[in-house]
């Protein structure tokens, strides 16, 4: 049944290699922007008293997308996607900042609420962008090296192995820049552990999605000789 579904999708989704690359780039940028916005909310991790930032819910998808892009298009193309997502996030931040500093209209009483959430964005974004670029490039680099060592076999090894490195660096950089000094030491350490562990667990559980996405994308690449 799974093979039939993949064959059906591969035959129906008639897109070119360049269109596939554009779609994956757009998804990566979207995930990063939404994660940054969601990261402004901290929530209690299942009643433990430890805090978790909302961005951690969606952010693991960026590493899955990164793995798919690196697997299909290679390290150099993956870096282009990473820097494109970085640039698109800067556009979003600039737009939100300009809106924030505009004088509130008569009768609109939500300026303080807007600044409370969006006003925290610069620190969140700084941490996120530095962490994203560093973590994603490391993830792609380790992914390619493991692929070379294993001669292209065992996708799960390079997917998980690269995430162990990329997620660790990403989590350390982002959590330190975004939250150090704003939460207690216990909460900070708890956030580090929970964020890193949850990302690895999430990406491991979503391995079937990674496999399916890679297989589907390979069909597009195999059937399209168009250079990108």
BAPA-823103 format. One record per atom (N, C-alpha, C): x, y, z. Coordinates in pm, 1 decimal, decimal comma, always signed. Example, Ala and Ser with C-alpha at 12.3 -4.5 7.8 and 13.67 -1.06 7.14 Angstrom:
// BAPA-823103
px; py; pz
+1319,0; -569,0; +780,0 .
+1230,0; -450,0; +780,0 .
+1320,0; -330,0; +780,0 .
+1285,0; -225,0; +708,0 .
+1367,0; -106,0; +714,0 .
+1290,0; +3,0; +787,0 .
***
This chain:
// BAPA-823103
px; py; pz
+82,9; -120,8; +0,0 .
+0,0; +0,0; +0,0 .
+86,9; +126,6; +0,0 .
+192,3; +124,2; +82,9 .
+281,2; +240,7; +91,0 .
+346,9; +267,2; -44,2 .
+390,6; +158,0; -111,4 .
+455,8; +173,4; -241,1 .
+358,8; +231,9; -343,6 .
+232,6; +190,4; -337,1 .
+132,9; +241,2; -430,0 .
+107,0; +389,7; -408,5 .
+101,8; +428,6; -280,7 .
+78,9; +569,9; -249,5 .
+193,3; +655,8; -302,5 .
+317,7; +610,8; -278,7 .
+434,0; +686,1; -323,8 .
+436,7; +693,7; -476,6 .
+400,3; +582,6; -543,8 .
+397,9; +581,2; -689,6 .
+291,6; +677,1; -741,9 .
+176,1; +677,6; -674,0 .
+66,9; +767,5; -713,8 .
+108,2; +913,0; -700,3 .
+168,2; +944,7; -585,0 .
+211,2; +1082,7; -562,6 .
+318,7; +1122,6; -661,8 .
+410,4; +1030,3; -687,3 .
+518,9; +1060,3; -780,1 .
+468,9; +1086,7; -920,8 .
+361,2; +1018,1; -958,5 .
+307,3; +1036,4; -1092,7 .
+217,9; +1159,2; -1103,2 .
+149,0; +1193,8; -993,1 .
+55,2; +1304,4; -996,0 .
+121,3; +1438,9; -971,7 .
+223,9; +1440,7; -888,2 .
+291,9; +1566,3; -858,8 .
+394,1; +1594,7; -967,8 .
+349,0; +1646,7; -1077,2 .
+437,3; +1671,0; -1190,2 .
+503,2; +1807,5; -1172,3 .
+612,2; +1806,5; -1101,0 .
+687,9; +1928,7; -1078,5 .
+831,5; +1905,8; -1121,4 .
+896,6; +2012,2; -1158,5 .
+1035,5; +2002,2; -1202,0 .
+1128,9; +2002,4; -1082,1 .
+1252,9; +1971,5; -1108,3 .
+1354,1; +1969,9; -1002,9 .
+1370,4; +2109,2; -940,4 .
+1367,7; +2212,0; -1026,1 .
+1382,3; +2348,6; -974,6 .
+1261,5; +2389,6; -891,7 .
+1142,0; +2343,3; -931,6 .
+1021,4; +2373,1; -854,2 .
+1025,9; +2303,5; -719,2 .
+1074,2; +2181,7; -716,5 .
+1089,3; +2108,2; -590,9 .
+1185,0; +2181,3; -497,4 .
+1294,0; +2228,7; -552,1 .
+1392,5; +2301,8; -472,7 .
+1331,5; +2429,0; -414,3 .
+1251,3; +2498,5; -494,7 .
+1185,7; +2622,0; -449,2 .
+1085,8; +2592,1; -337,4 .
+1011,4; +2483,2; -350,9 .
+913,1; +2445,8; -248,7 .
+982,2; +2413,7; -116,9 .
+1089,0; +2336,6; -122,1 .
+1161,0; +2299,7; -0,7 .
+1225,3; +2421,9; +64,4 .
+1272,0; +2515,0; -18,1 .
+1329,9; +2638,9; +34,8 .
+1223,3; +2721,3; +106,2 .
+1106,3; +2733,1; +44,5 .
+996,3; +2809,6; +104,5 .
+951,3; +2746,3; +236,1 .
+942,0; +2614,4; +240,2 .
+901,6; +2545,5; +362,7 .
+1002,9; +2568,9; +474,7 .
+1130,8; +2564,3; +440,3 .
+1235,1; +2585,6; +540,7 .
+1226,1; +2726,1; +599,8 .
+1209,7; +2825,6; +513,8 .
+1198,1; +2964,2; +560,5 .
+1073,8; +2983,5; +645,7 .
+962,6; +2921,8; +605,4 .
+836,8; +2934,6; +679,8 .
+848,4; +2873,4; +818,3 .
+907,7; +2755,4; +826,3 .
+925,5; +2687,7; +955,6 .
+1011,1; +2773,2; +1048,8 .
+1116,6; +2833,3; +995,8 .
+1204,5; +2916,6; +1078,6 .
+1130,5; +3039,0; +1130,9 .
+1056,1; +3107,0; +1045,8 .
+984,8; +3228,1; +1087,1 .
+879,4; +3196,3; +1193,1 .
+800,5; +3091,7; +1169,0 .
+696,5; +3054,4; +1265,7 .
+758,4; +3011,5; +1397,8 .
+868,7; +2938,3; +1392,0 .
+935,6; +2893,9; +1514,9 .
+982,7; +3012,3; +1597,3 .
+1035,1; +3115,8; +1530,3 .
+1080,2; +3234,9; +1602,3 .
+965,0; +3305,4; +1671,8 .
+851,6; +3314,7; +1603,8 .
+734,3; +3377,1; +1664,6 .
+684,2; +3293,3; +1782,4 .
+679,0; +3162,2; +1763,9 .
+629,4; +3073,3; +1869,4 .
+723,5; +3069,7; +1989,7 .
+851,3; +3097,4; +1966,9 .
+949,6; +3091,2; +2075,8 .
+930,8; +3199,8; +2180,3 .
+850,1; +3301,1; +2150,3 .
+827,1; +3406,6; +2248,4 .
+736,8; +3359,1; +2362,2 .
+671,6; +3244,4; +2343,1 .
+589,4; +3189,3; +2451,0 .
+663,9; +3074,3; +2518,5 .
+670,1; +3081,2; +2652,0 .
+725,9; +2973,2; +2732,5 .
+609,5; +2900,3; +2799,4 .
+615,5; +2767,5; +2804,0 .
+508,6; +2695,3; +2870,2 .
+563,5; +2586,1; +2960,5 .
+482,7; +2546,8; +3056,7 .
+520,6; +2445,6; +3154,0 .
+523,6; +2310,1; +3085,8 .
+634,8; +2237,9; +3102,6 .
+650,9; +2108,2; +3038,6 .
+578,6; +2000,4; +3118,4 .
+451,1; +1978,7; +3082,2 .
+368,0; +1873,4; +3141,3 .
+364,4; +1878,9; +3294,1 .
+353,1; +2000,2; +3347,7 .
+337,5; +2016,3; +3491,3 .
+462,2; +1991,1; +3573,1 .
+579,9; +1989,6; +3508,6 .
+704,7; +1961,8; +3580,7 .
+765,8; +2086,6; +3642,5 .
+718,4; +2203,0; +3601,1 .
+777,9; +2327,6; +3646,6 .
+893,3; +2372,3; +3559,0 .
+935,2; +2286,5; +3465,7 .
+1040,7; +2321,0; +3370,8 .
+977,6; +2388,1; +3249,3 .
+1045,8; +2489,2; +3198,3 .
+988,6; +2565,0; +3087,3 .
+1038,0; +2513,0; +2953,0 .
+953,8; +2531,8; +2855,1 .
+983,0; +2489,5; +2718,4 .
+937,0; +2600,9; +2627,0 .
+1018,3; +2639,5; +2528,5 .
+973,5; +2746,5; +2439,4 .
+891,2; +2687,5; +2325,6 .
+790,1; +2763,9; +2283,3 .
+696,2; +2716,1; +2183,1 .
+758,6; +2681,4; +2049,5 .
+871,4; +2743,7; +2017,9 .
+936,0; +2716,1; +1889,9 .
+986,1; +2574,4; +1876,5 .
+1012,5; +2509,0; +1990,3 .
+1064,0; +2372,4; +1987,1 .
+963,0; +2273,5; +1930,7 .
+835,0; +2313,3; +1928,4 .
+731,1; +2224,5; +1876,6 .
+749,2; +2201,9; +1726,6 .
+779,2; +2308,0; +1653,9 .
+785,6; +2301,0; +1508,3 .
+927,5; +2293,1; +1453,9 .
+1024,8; +2343,5; +1528,0 .
+1159,8; +2359,3; +1475,2 .
+1224,1; +2229,6; +1425,9 .
+1199,6; +2112,5; +1488,6 .
+1261,5; +1988,8; +1436,3 .
+1233,4; +1963,8; +1289,1 .
+1121,6; +2017,9; +1239,1 .
+1090,6; +2000,0; +1097,6 .
+1195,9; +2064,2; +1007,7 .
+1261,5; +2169,8; +1057,9 .
+1363,3; +2235,3; +976,5 .
+1481,7; +2141,9; +951,9 .
+1511,8; +2056,0; +1050,5 .
+1621,7; +1961,4; +1033,7 .
+1582,0; +1846,5; +942,4 .
+1455,9; +1807,5; +946,4 .
+1407,6; +1705,7; +853,1 .
+1415,3; +1759,4; +710,8 .
+1370,7; +1883,5; +692,6 .
+1380,5; +1946,7; +561,4 .
+1526,7; +1959,1; +517,9 .
+1612,4; +1994,6; +613,7 .
+1754,4; +2005,8; +582,8 .
+1813,1; +1873,6; +536,7 .
+1772,6; +1764,7; +602,8 .
+1821,5; +1632,1; +564,0 .
+1774,5; +1594,6; +423,7 .
+1649,0; +1624,0; +395,5 .
+1593,2; +1592,0; +263,2 .
+1666,1; +1671,5; +154,7 .
+1686,0; +1800,3; +178,7 .
+1753,2; +1885,6; +80,0 .
+1896,9; +1841,4; +58,4 .
+1968,3; +1810,4; +166,9 .
+2107,3; +1765,9; +155,1 .
+2116,3; +1632,9; +83,4 .
+2025,8; +1541,8; +114,3 .
+2025,3; +1410,1; +51,5 .
+2000,4; +1419,4; -99,1 .
+1907,2; +1504,8; -137,4 .
+1866,6; +1512,9; -277,9 .
+1955,2; +1607,0; -359,2 .
+1989,6; +1722,9; -301,8 .
+2057,5; +1826,2; -379,5 .
+2203,6; +1848,5; -340,6 .
+2246,9; +1795,3; -227,4 .
+2386,4; +1809,4; -188,7 .
+2413,0; +1924,5; -92,6 .
+2535,8; +1929,5; -43,8 .
+2574,7; +2024,6; +60,4 .
+2568,1; +2169,5; +13,9 .
+2616,9; +2196,9; -107,5 .
+2621,0; +2335,4; -155,3 .
+2480,5; +2393,0; -171,8 .
+2386,9; +2314,6; -224,7 .
+2249,1; +2361,0; -238,4 .
+2184,2; +2378,8; -101,6 .
+2217,9; +2289,3; -9,3 .
+2162,6; +2300,5; +126,7 .
+2205,3; +2431,7; +190,6 .
+2329,6; +2472,1; +170,7 .
+2377,1; +2599,3; +225,6 .
+2301,1; +2717,3; +166,5 .
+2268,0; +2709,7; +38,2 .
+2191,1; +2818,2; -24,1 .
+2052,8; +2830,2; +39,8 .
+1992,3; +2715,4; +70,6 .
+1860,7; +2717,4; +135,3 .
+1871,9; +2778,0; +274,4 .
+1975,1; +2741,0; +347,3 .
+1995,4; +2792,1; +482,8 .
+2009,4; +2944,1; +481,6 .
+2090,1; +2996,4; +391,6 .
+2110,9; +3141,0; +386,3 .
+1987,4; +3213,6; +333,0 .
+1911,4; +3147,9; +246,5 .
+1786,2; +3207,5; +198,8 .
+1685,3; +3219,0; +312,3 .
+1671,5; +3112,4; +391,6 .
+1581,1; +3114,7; +506,8 .
+1623,8; +3222,3; +606,0 .
+1755,0; +3235,2; +623,6 .
+1811,1; +3340,0; +709,8 .
+1766,9; +3478,1; +661,5 .
+1779,2; +3502,5; +532,2 .
+1743,1; +3632,6; +475,2 .
+1593,0; +3660,1; +487,5 .
+1511,3; +3558,5; +462,5 .
+1366,0; +3576,5; +471,1 .
+1323,1; +3607,7; +614,2 .
+1391,6; +3549,1; +710,7 .
+1358,9; +3577,0; +849,3 .
+1393,7; +3721,5; +885,6 .
+1503,5; +3771,3; +830,5 .
+1539,8; +3911,2; +853,8 .
+1433,2; +4005,4; +797,4 .
+1377,8; +3970,1; +681,1 .
+1270,3; +4049,9; +622,0 .
+1150,1; +4052,9; +715,5 .
+1114,6; +3936,2; +771,9 .
+1001,2; +3928,5; +864,5 .
+1026,5; +4012,5; +989,1 .
+1147,0; +4003,3; +1041,9 .
+1181,6; +4078,7; +1162,7 .
+1175,2; +4228,7; +1136,4 .
+1229,0; +4271,7; +1023,7 .
+1227,6; +4413,4; +990,0 .
+1084,5; +4464,5; +976,2 .
+1001,0; +4386,0; +910,5 .
+861,4; +4426,0; +894,4 .
+789,5; +4438,0; +1027,3 .
+809,2; +4341,4; +1115,9 .
+745,7; +4344,7; +1247,6 .
+796,6; +4462,0; +1330,7 .
+926,2; +4491,8; +1317,0 .
+984,1; +4601,8; +1394,3 .
+928,7; +4736,0; +1347,9 .
+916,3; +4753,8; +1215,5 .
+861,6; +4878,7; +1162,0 .
+717,8; +4899,4; +1210,5 .
+639,3; +4791,5; +1209,2 .
+501,4; +4798,9; +1258,2 .
+499,8; +4834,7; +1406,5 .
+593,3; +4780,7; +1481,8 .
+598,6; +4806,0; +1626,2 .
+623,7; +4952,9; +1658,4 .
+713,0; +5016,6; +1584,4 .
+749,4; +5155,1; +1617,6 .
+651,5; +5257,0; +1559,4 .
+560,9; +5212,4; +1471,7 .
+459,0; +5304,9; +1422,1 .
+366,7; +5345,9; +1537,2 .
+325,6; +5472,7; +1542,5 .
+237,4; +5516,6; +1651,7 .
+102,4; +5444,0; +1645,0 .
+53,9; +5394,8; +1759,0 .
-75,0; +5323,9; +1759,7 .
-189,3; +5416,9; +1720,6 .
-285,5; +5361,0; +1649,4 .
-399,6; +5439,5; +1605,9 .
-494,5; +5469,6; +1721,0 .
-575,5; +5573,0; +1708,9 .
-672,0; +5608,0; +1813,2 .
-767,2; +5491,2; +1841,3 .
-780,8; +5458,7; +1969,6 .
-871,6; +5352,6; +2009,2 .
-811,8; +5213,0; +2007,0 .
-688,2; +5202,2; +1953,8 .
-624,5; +5069,2; +1951,2 .
-538,0; +5054,9; +2075,9 .
-581,1; +4971,6; +2168,9 .
-512,3; +4963,5; +2297,8 .
-422,8; +4843,8; +2316,2 .
-372,0; +4789,0; +2206,9 .
-291,7; +4666,5; +2217,7 .
-142,2; +4688,7; +2192,8 .
-98,3; +4814,9; +2199,6 .
+42,9; +4842,3; +2172,6 .
+134,0; +4773,7; +2273,4 .
+97,6; +4778,5; +2399,7 .
+181,2; +4715,6; +2502,7 .
+186,6; +4564,4; +2481,5 .
+72,2; +4504,4; +2449,7 .
+68,5; +4359,9; +2425,0 .
+155,2; +4324,6; +2304,1 .
+146,7; +4405,5; +2200,2 .
+227,7; +4382,5; +2079,9 .
+376,2; +4388,9; +2113,6 .
+414,8; +4492,6; +2189,1 .
+555,8; +4509,1; +2223,9 .
+603,8; +4399,4; +2318,4 .
+513,1; +4350,7; +2402,9 .
+550,9; +4243,6; +2495,6 .
+591,8; +4118,3; +2420,1 .
+520,9; +4088,7; +2313,9 .
+551,4; +3969,2; +2236,0 .
+655,7; +3998,3; +2127,7 .
+624,5; +4091,9; +2040,2 .
+714,7; +4121,4; +1928,9 .
+839,4; +4194,0; +1978,4 .
+825,2; +4270,5; +2085,6 .
+939,9; +4342,5; +2139,7 .
+1049,1; +4251,3; +2190,5 .
+1013,0; +4128,5; +2223,4 .
+1111,6; +4031,5; +2268,5 .
+1179,5; +3963,3; +2151,5 .
+1126,9; +3987,6; +2033,3 .
+1174,5; +3920,0; +1913,7 .
+1322,4; +3941,5; +1881,2 .
+1378,5; +4063,4; +1894,4 .
+1517,7; +4080,4; +1853,4 .
+1613,6; +3981,2; +1918,5 .
+1598,3; +3958,7; +2048,6 .
+1686,4; +3863,5; +2115,9 .
+1657,9; +3721,0; +2070,4 .
+1529,3; +3689,3; +2056,5 .
+1490,1; +3557,2; +2008,3 .
+1545,5; +3534,7; +1868,1 .
+1529,1; +3633,9; +1783,3 .
+1572,7; +3620,5; +1644,4 .
+1723,7; +3611,0; +1634,3 .
+1795,6; +3693,6; +1711,7 .
+1941,7; +3688,5; +1709,3 .
+1990,3; +3548,4; +1745,2 .
+1934,8; +3494,7; +1854,8 .
+1973,6; +3359,7; +1895,2 .
+1933,6; +3256,5; +1792,7 .
+1813,5; +3271,8; +1739,6 .
+1762,8; +3174,1; +1644,3 .
+1843,1; +3173,6; +1514,8 .
+1873,0; +3291,6; +1463,2 .
+1943,6; +3298,7; +1336,0 .
+2086,9; +3246,7; +1345,6 .
+2156,7; +3287,1; +1451,1 .
+2293,8; +3239,0; +1469,3 .
+2293,3; +3087,5; +1488,7 .
+2199,5; +3041,3; +1571,7 .
+2189,4; +2897,6; +1597,8 .
+2147,7; +2821,4; +1472,7 .
+2052,4; +2878,6; +1398,9 .
+2001,5; +2812,3; +1279,3 .
+2111,1; +2792,9; +1175,8 .
+2182,6; +2900,8; +1144,0 .
+2286,9; +2892,0; +1041,8 .
+2396,9; +2795,8; +1084,7 .
+2443,1; +2809,9; +1209,2 .
+2551,0; +2724,2; +1257,1 .
+2507,1; +2578,5; +1265,3 .
+2391,7; +2556,0; +1327,8 .
+2343,3; +2419,5; +1345,3 .
+2309,8; +2351,9; +1214,1 .
+2245,3; +2423,3; +1122,7 .
+2204,3; +2364,0; +995,7 .
+2324,0; +2332,7; +906,2 .
+2421,3; +2422,0; +903,0 .
+2539,9; +2395,3; +821,3 .
+2616,9; +2276,5; +877,2 .
+2629,6; +2269,3; +1010,0 .
+2694,1; +2152,8; +1071,7 .
+2615,6; +2025,6; +1043,7 .
+2483,7; +2036,4; +1052,5 .
+2397,2; +1921,5; +1025,5 .
+2419,4; +1870,1; +882,7 .
+2419,9; +1962,4; +786,8 .
+2438,8; +1923,5; +646,9 .
+2577,6; +1865,6; +623,7 .
+2678,6; +1925,0; +687,4 .
+2816,8; +1879,1; +670,2 .
+2834,4; +1737,2; +725,6 .
+2786,1; +1715,5; +847,6 .
+2796,9; +1582,7; +909,2 .
+2715,4; +1481,1; +829,5 .
+2598,5; +1523,7; +781,2 .
+2512,3; +1437,3; +700,0 .
+2589,0; +1385,5; +578,0 .
+2655,8; +1476,5; +507,3 .
+2730,6; +1439,1; +387,5 .
+2848,2; +1348,4; +422,2 .
+2918,2; +1378,1; +531,4 .
+3034,0; +1296,9; +570,7 .
+2991,7; +1154,6; +606,8 .
+2881,2; +1141,7; +680,4 .
+2832,3; +1007,9; +715,0 .
+2788,7; +933,7; +588,4 .
+2727,9; +1007,3; +494,9 .
+2685,9; +945,8; +369,1 .
+2806,3; +892,7; +292,1 .
+2915,8; +968,4; +295,4 .
+3037,9; +923,9; +228,1 .
+3095,0; +799,9; +295,9 .
+3097,7; +800,5; +428,4 .
+3154,4; +687,4; +504,3 .
+3072,8; +560,3; +482,7 .
+2940,8; +575,0; +481,8 .
+2852,4; +459,1; +466,7 .
+2821,4; +427,9; +320,7 .
+2885,3; +503,1; +229,9 .
+2867,0; +483,3; +85,4 .
+2719,3; +492,1; +43,9 .
+2650,3; +586,9; +103,3 .
+2512,8; +612,6; +65,1 .
+2409,3; +519,6; +124,5 .
+2452,2; +428,4; +210,4 .
+2358,2; +333,8; +271,7 .
+2307,1; +389,0; +405,4 .
+2196,9; +333,7; +451,2 .
+2142,9; +361,2; +584,5 .
+2116,0; +510,2; +606,3 .
+2011,7; +558,4; +543,6 .
+1971,6; +698,2; +559,1 .
+1951,1; +734,9; +704,9 .
+1900,0; +644,1; +784,7 .
+1870,9; +674,1; +924,3 .
+1997,7; +711,0; +1001,7 .
+2110,3; +651,4; +964,6 .
+2234,6; +681,0; +1035,8 .
+2278,1; +825,0; +1014,5 .
+2272,4; +870,8; +892,4 .
+2313,8; +1009,4; +867,2 .
+2208,1; +1109,1; +913,0 .
+2081,8; +1069,7; +909,1 .
+1976,3; +1159,0; +956,3 .
+1987,0; +1181,8; +1106,6 .
+2002,4; +1074,6; +1182,8 .
+2012,1; +1086,0; +1328,5 .
+2149,1; +1138,4; +1370,5 .
+2254,9; +1085,3; +1307,8 .
+2390,6; +1128,0; +1344,0 .
+2412,9; +1276,2; +1323,2 .
+2365,4; +1328,9; +1211,8 .
+2382,2; +1472,3; +1184,6 .
+2297,8; +1556,5; +1279,6 .
+2179,6; +1505,3; +1315,6 .
+2092,4; +1578,5; +1408,1 .
+2152,7; +1585,9; +1547,8 .
+2219,6; +1479,7; +1590,5 .
+2282,9; +1480,0; +1722,7 .
+2381,9; +1595,2; +1735,8 .
+2454,1; +1622,3; +1628,2 .
+2552,1; +1731,3; +1628,9 .
+2484,2; +1865,9; +1606,2 .
+2406,0; +1875,2; +1500,1 .
+2342,5; +2002,1; +1465,6 .
+2248,3; +2052,5; +1572,6 .
+2164,8; +1963,2; +1626,4 .
+2069,6; +2002,6; +1730,6 .
+2139,2; +2047,1; +1858,5 .
+2249,3; +1980,6; +1892,1 .
+2321,1; +2017,0; +2014,1 .
+2375,0; +2159,3; +2004,7 .
+2441,9; +2189,1; +1894,8 .
+2498,9; +2322,5; +1876,2 .
+2388,2; +2426,7; +1866,5 .
+2283,9; +2394,2; +1790,9 .
+2170,4; +2485,0; +1775,4 .
+2106,9; +2518,1; +1909,3 .
+2081,7; +2415,5; +1990,3 .
+2014,5; +2434,5; +2119,3 .
+2099,5; +2515,6; +2215,3 .
+2228,5; +2487,0; +2220,7 .
+2319,1; +2559,2; +2309,8 .
+2324,0; +2707,7; +2274,1 .
+2340,5; +2737,1; +2145,1 .
+2352,0; +2876,4; +2101,3 .
+2220,8; +2950,7; +2122,7 .
+2110,4; +2892,1; +2075,5 .
+1982,7; +2961,7; +2083,9 .
+1940,8; +2985,7; +2228,4 .
+1945,7; +2883,1; +2310,9 .
+1899,7; +2896,3; +2449,5 .
+1983,4; +2997,2; +2526,3 .
+2112,5; +2996,7; +2501,2 .
+2201,2; +3089,5; +2572,3 .
+2171,7; +3234,2; +2533,3 .
+2166,9; +3261,3; +2403,3 .
+2144,6; +3398,7; +2357,8 .
+2003,9; +3446,3; +2391,2 .
+1904,5; +3360,6; +2372,3 .
+1764,7; +3401,9; +2384,8 .
+1717,0; +3412,8; +2528,8 .
+1767,4; +3326,7; +2619,0 .
+1704,0; +3317,8; +2750,5 .
+1796,4; +3336,0; +2871,1 .
+1927,1; +3338,0; +2850,1 .
+2016,4; +3352,8; +2965,4 .
+1987,9; +3484,9; +3037,1 .
+1969,2; +3479,3; +3165,8 .
+1941,4; +3598,3; +3244,7 .
+1794,6; +3633,6; +3255,1 .
+1710,4; +3567,9; +3174,9 .
+1566,6; +3597,3; +3179,7 .
+1488,9; +3491,5; +3257,4 .
+1550,1; +3376,4; +3279,0 .
+1487,6; +3268,4; +3356,3 .
+1590,4; +3217,1; +3457,0 .
+1545,2; +3141,8; +3556,0 .
+1635,8; +3090,8; +3659,4 .
+1732,9; +2988,5; +3599,8 .
+1840,7; +2961,9; +3674,4 .
+1940,9; +2864,9; +3628,2 .
+1879,4; +2726,9; +3611,2 .
+1794,2; +2688,7; +3704,1 .
+1728,0; +2558,2; +3694,4 .
+1641,8; +2549,8; +3569,7 .
+1565,7; +2656,7; +3545,3 .
+1481,8; +2658,8; +3426,5 .
+1566,3; +2659,0; +3299,1 .
+1677,8; +2732,7; +3303,2 .
+1766,2; +2740,5; +3187,0 .
+1823,7; +2602,7; +3152,9 .
+1877,9; +2533,7; +3253,9 .
+1934,6; +2400,5; +3231,7 .
+1826,1; +2301,0; +3189,9 .
+1709,7; +2314,7; +3252,8 .
+1598,6; +2227,2; +3216,3 .
+1556,1; +2249,2; +3072,7 .
+1554,6; +2375,4; +3030,5 .
+1517,6; +2408,7; +2893,6 .
+1618,0; +2349,9; +2794,7 .
+1746,7; +2357,6; +2828,6 .
+1849,8; +2299,7; +2743,3 .
+1826,2; +2150,5; +2721,2 .
+1808,5; +2080,9; +2832,7 .
+1792,9; +1935,0; +2826,5 .
+1664,3; +1897,0; +2753,2 .
+1555,4; +1962,1; +2790,2 .
+1426,1; +1928,7; +2730,4 .
+1424,5; +1962,1; +2581,4 .
+1476,6; +2079,4; +2545,3 .
+1475,3; +2120,8; +2405,0 .
+1557,2; +2025,0; +2318,7 .
+1677,4; +1991,8; +2365,4 .
+1764,3; +1902,6; +2287,5 .
+1705,8; +1761,9; +2277,7 .
+1662,7; +1710,6; +2392,0 .
+1607,3; +1574,7; +2393,9 .
+1482,1; +1564,4; +2308,4 .
+1395,0; +1663,5; +2320,1 .
+1269,8; +1659,1; +2244,8 .
+1294,6; +1667,5; +2094,6 .
+1394,9; +1746,5; +2055,3 .
+1426,2; +1756,4; +1912,5 .
+1473,3; +1622,4; +1857,3 .
+1563,7; +1556,5; +1931,2 .
+1616,1; +1428,3; +1885,6 .
+1505,4; +1323,0; +1882,8 .
+1424,9; +1319,6; +1987,8 .
+1314,0; +1222,8; +1992,2 .
+1215,7; +1250,1; +1878,5 .
+1183,5; +1379,3; +1859,4 .
+1089,3; +1415,3; +1754,8 .
+1139,1; +1376,6; +1617,0 .
+1266,5; +1405,0; +1588,7 .
+1321,7; +1371,9; +1457,9 .
+1333,9; +1221,1; +1438,7 .
+1358,9; +1149,3; +1548,2 .
+1365,7; +1002,7; +1539,7 .
+1228,1; +944,0; +1509,3 .
+1126,9; +993,9; +1579,0 .
+990,6; +945,5; +1555,6 .
+941,8; +978,7; +1414,7 .
+995,0; +1089,0; +1360,4 .
+952,9; +1132,2; +1227,4 .
+1041,5; +1076,5; +1115,4 .
+1126,9; +979,6; +1148,7 .
+1212,0; +918,3; +1046,0 .
+1131,6; +863,2; +927,8 .
+1015,4; +799,6; +953,0 .
+935,5; +752,8; +838,4 .
+896,2; +867,2; +743,8 .
+872,2; +985,9; +802,6 .
+839,6; +1102,5; +719,5 .
+960,9; +1141,5; +634,6 .
+1079,7; +1139,5; +696,6 .
+1202,8; +1170,6; +624,4 .
+1224,6; +1072,9; +510,0 .
+1208,1; +944,1; +538,4 .
+1224,7; +841,4; +435,3 .
+1125,1; +862,6; +321,0 .
+998,4; +888,7; +357,0 .
+896,0; +908,0; +255,3 .
+923,4; +1030,2; +169,7 .
+964,8; +1140,9; +235,0 .
+993,3; +1264,3; +162,3 .
+1112,0; +1246,8; +67,9 .
+1216,9; +1178,1; +117,2 .
+1334,7; +1153,7; +33,5 .
+1297,8; +1067,9; -86,6 .
+1218,9; +964,8; -62,2 .
+1179,3; +875,4; -172,2 .
+1097,5; +949,0; -276,6 .
+1004,2; +1031,6; -230,4 .
+920,2; +1108,0; -322,6 .
+1003,1; +1207,8; -402,4 .
+1093,7; +1275,8; -334,2 .
+1177,9; +1375,1; -401,7 .
+1272,4; +1309,7; -502,4 .
+1320,5; +1190,7; -468,9 .
+1408,3; +1119,1; -562,1 .
+1337,3; +1088,1; -692,9 .
+1209,4; +1058,1; -685,3 .
+1132,5; +1029,8; -806,4 .
+1130,3; +1151,7; -897,4 .
+1115,6; +1269,3; -836,2 .
+1115,1; +1392,6; -914,6 .
+1250,9; +1413,3; -979,1 .
+1357,0; +1394,1; -900,9 .
+1492,4; +1415,8; -950,5 .
+1527,3; +1316,9; -1061,7 .
+1488,1; +1191,5; -1042,3 .
+1519,2; +1088,3; -1140,3 .
+1448,6; +1112,2; -1273,2 .
+1330,0; +1171,6; -1267,1 .
+1249,9; +1192,7; -1387,3 .
+1271,6; +1328,5; -1452,1 .
+1360,7; +1408,0; -1395,6 .
+1382,6; +1543,9; -1447,8 .
+1531,8; +1567,4; -1462,6 .
+1575,0; +1591,4; -1581,9 .
+1717,1; +1615,0; -1607,1 .
+1751,8; +1763,3; -1609,5 .
+1653,0; +1846,0; -1576,7 .
+1674,3; +1991,1; -1577,3 .
+1776,6; +2030,7; -1471,6 .
+1879,9; +2106,9; -1507,1 .
+1975,0; +2154,4; -1406,4 .
+1912,9; +2264,6; -1322,1 .
+1959,4; +2280,2; -1199,4 .
+1911,8; +2390,3; -1114,9 .
+2029,8; +2469,3; -1062,9 .
***
